[in-house]
């Protein structure tokens, strides 16, 4: 699958471009969750709307990922990353309007940016990464998610406190525009060798066919769905839970999110190295157990919970609930048929986005119905343990 004629110097550039662009899109997706206590009252919405926003965002991402194989073929992965940054910037501008309809538009636009990131980058990296380094390369690129999340947890509260949350949205939108320009010098060299074949079965149904054919790819997709429920619920609700249940400030809650995401950066790098030496399915199964333990540890969360314990649990979430992605995408690329990496990754991403929609929405509904997060954390623990059986099945 790796192109033996590819310039070895292009791999670091490809990782840098895809990692940087995806980190900015992830940052854009977390601006509302981090500032929800300020934004939602201004828009006349309840705090549970965080879950609605996240669900709409990832529903939009699920739809846009279906079109990624065609977009990679038509534009190339780097040009597509530039388009993602433009859509994310537009979503932040819509968010600054502080109206329920504008928030919905913001979720849709940021979701359109989020959807193509992994299929487009996988099509590029699968061509350039040697097989012996596959899990490490994909895991390095996937630190984009915690880097973007950690940046959101650190920078967005500071900007919102110093200049107002709407000014923060405008400043971050401008940063997306600058990133589009910064990527341009690499566009021709990277896109020239990585355009996917036109036609050849890369239609709208290709991602569905790649996953629903069954076998290890389907089992991998089901595990990704369950883990995604936890990962995206943690990102969407941690700040809100700490503010409303534990009585923390937005800044302290955002710092805790950052703690978890910083841990996940090191975790992804370490887990990628391990998965190049140990069966990836075993690594993923072990992560499911750690995720469940972290969820159960949240059942006693309250104002009396010491900060160090909250940070420890956040670190467990960062290690396990964010550590699986690079391994999953590397396995997807390994299992994909030649020329079908983008389609197979789009199919797996569809499963992930289903989880990203279901997790926050169900957690938010349980939060509203019970008046606390306990039932939601029990649900997430069950989902984390569900894949243990079928991950041991090997195709």
Secondary structure in CASP SS format (residue, H / E / C, confidence):
PFRMAT SS
TARGET T0000
AUTHOR 0000-0000-0000
METHOD secondary structure of the structure
MODEL  1
X C 1.00
X C 1.00
X C 1.00
X C 1.00
X C 1.00
X C 1.00
X C 1.00
X C 1.00
X H 1.00
X H 1.00
X H 1.00
X H 1.00
X H 1.00
X H 1.00
X H 1.00
X H 1.00
X H 1.00
X H 1.00
X H 1.00
X H 1.00
X H 1.00
X H 1.00
X H 1.00
X H 1.00
X H 1.00
X H 1.00
X H 1.00
X H 1.00
X H 1.00
X H 1.00
X H 1.00
X H 1.00
X H 1.00
X H 1.00
X H 1.00
X H 1.00
X H 1.00
X H 1.00
X H 1.00
X H 1.00
X H 1.00
X H 1.00
X H 1.00
X C 1.00
X C 1.00
X C 1.00
X C 1.00
X C 1.00
X H 1.00
X H 1.00
X H 1.00
X H 1.00
X H 1.00
X H 1.00
X H 1.00
X H 1.00
X H 1.00
X H 1.00
X H 1.00
X H 1.00
X H 1.00
X H 1.00
X H 1.00
X H 1.00
X H 1.00
X H 1.00
X C 1.00
X H 1.00
X H 1.00
X H 1.00
X H 1.00
X H 1.00
X H 1.00
X H 1.00
X H 1.00
X C 1.00
X H 1.00
X H 1.00
X H 1.00
X H 1.00
X H 1.00
X H 1.00
X H 1.00
X H 1.00
X H 1.00
X H 1.00
X H 1.00
X H 1.00
X H 1.00
X H 1.00
X H 1.00
X H 1.00
X H 1.00
X H 1.00
X H 1.00
X C 1.00
X C 1.00
X C 1.00
X C 1.00
X H 1.00
X H 1.00
X H 1.00
X H 1.00
X H 1.00
X H 1.00
X H 1.00
X H 1.00
X H 1.00
X H 1.00
X H 1.00
X H 1.00
X H 1.00
X H 1.00
X H 1.00
X H 1.00
X C 1.00
X H 1.00
X H 1.00
X H 1.00
X H 1.00
X H 1.00
X H 1.00
X H 1.00
X H 1.00
X H 1.00
X H 1.00
X H 1.00
X H 1.00
X C 1.00
X C 1.00
X H 1.00
X H 1.00
X H 1.00
X H 1.00
X H 1.00
X H 1.00
X H 1.00
X H 1.00
X H 1.00
X H 1.00
X H 1.00
X C 1.00
X H 1.00
X H 1.00
X H 1.00
X H 1.00
X H 1.00
X H 1.00
X H 1.00
X H 1.00
X H 1.00
X H 1.00
X H 1.00
X H 1.00
X H 1.00
X H 1.00
X H 1.00
X H 1.00
X H 1.00
X H 1.00
X H 1.00
X H 1.00
X H 1.00
X C 1.00
X H 1.00
X H 1.00
X H 1.00
X H 1.00
X H 1.00
X H 1.00
X H 1.00
X H 1.00
X H 1.00
X H 1.00
X H 1.00
X H 1.00
X H 1.00
X H 1.00
X H 1.00
X H 1.00
X H 1.00
X H 1.00
X H 1.00
X H 1.00
X H 1.00
X H 1.00
X H 1.00
X H 1.00
X H 1.00
X H 1.00
X H 1.00
X H 1.00
X C 1.00
X C 1.00
X C 1.00
X C 1.00
X C 1.00
X C 1.00
X C 1.00
X C 1.00
X C 1.00
X C 1.00
X C 1.00
X C 1.00
X C 1.00
X H 1.00
X H 1.00
X H 1.00
X H 1.00
X H 1.00
X H 1.00
X H 1.00
X C 1.00
X C 1.00
X H 1.00
X H 1.00
X H 1.00
X H 1.00
X H 1.00
X H 1.00
X H 1.00
X H 1.00
X H 1.00
X H 1.00
X H 1.00
X H 1.00
X H 1.00
X H 1.00
X H 1.00
X H 1.00
X H 1.00
X H 1.00
X H 1.00
X H 1.00
X H 1.00
X H 1.00
X H 1.00
X H 1.00
X H 1.00
X H 1.00
X H 1.00
X H 1.00
X H 1.00
X H 1.00
X C 1.00
X C 1.00
X C 1.00
X C 1.00
X C 1.00
X H 1.00
X H 1.00
X H 1.00
X H 1.00
X H 1.00
X H 1.00
X H 1.00
X H 1.00
X H 1.00
X H 1.00
X H 1.00
X H 1.00
X H 1.00
X H 1.00
X H 1.00
X H 1.00
X H 1.00
X H 1.00
X H 1.00
X H 1.00
X H 1.00
X H 1.00
X H 1.00
X H 1.00
X H 1.00
X H 1.00
X C 1.00
X C 1.00
X C 1.00
X C 1.00
X H 1.00
X H 1.00
X H 1.00
X H 1.00
X H 1.00
X H 1.00
X H 1.00
X H 1.00
X H 1.00
X H 1.00
X H 1.00
X H 1.00
X H 1.00
X H 1.00
X H 1.00
X H 1.00
X H 1.00
X H 1.00
X H 1.00
X H 1.00
X H 1.00
X C 1.00
X C 1.00
X C 1.00
X C 1.00
X C 1.00
X C 1.00
X H 1.00
X H 1.00
X H 1.00
X H 1.00
X H 1.00
X H 1.00
X H 1.00
X H 1.00
X H 1.00
X H 1.00
X H 1.00
X H 1.00
X H 1.00
X H 1.00
X C 1.00
X C 1.00
X C 1.00
X C 1.00
X H 1.00
X H 1.00
X H 1.00
X H 1.00
X H 1.00
X H 1.00
X H 1.00
X H 1.00
X H 1.00
X H 1.00
X H 1.00
X C 1.00
X C 1.00
X C 1.00
X C 1.00
X C 1.00
X H 1.00
X H 1.00
X H 1.00
X H 1.00
X H 1.00
X H 1.00
X H 1.00
X H 1.00
X H 1.00
X H 1.00
X H 1.00
X H 1.00
X H 1.00
X H 1.00
X H 1.00
X H 1.00
X H 1.00
X H 1.00
X H 1.00
X H 1.00
X H 1.00
X H 1.00
X H 1.00
X H 1.00
X H 1.00
X H 1.00
X H 1.00
X H 1.00
X H 1.00
X H 1.00
X C 1.00
X C 1.00
X C 1.00
X H 1.00
X H 1.00
X H 1.00
X H 1.00
X H 1.00
X H 1.00
X H 1.00
X H 1.00
X H 1.00
X H 1.00
X H 1.00
X H 1.00
X H 1.00
X C 1.00
X H 1.00
X H 1.00
X H 1.00
X H 1.00
X C 1.00
X C 1.00
X C 1.00
X C 1.00
END
